[in-house]
Amino acid sequence: MNLTTGSIPRRITETELSVSKHKLATVILDGIAKRLSL
């Protein structure tokens, strides 16, 4: 796999985006679970 200087920051950004999406999904699912348990 050939990494250019341009693809490294893009890869970091994609990783941060997927992490933040995962956190957001966790928060949403947690909120739904709490609402259902009330």
Buried (B, 14 or more C-beta within 10 A) or exposed (E): EEEEEEEEEEEEEEEEEEEEEEEEEEEEEEEEEEEEEE
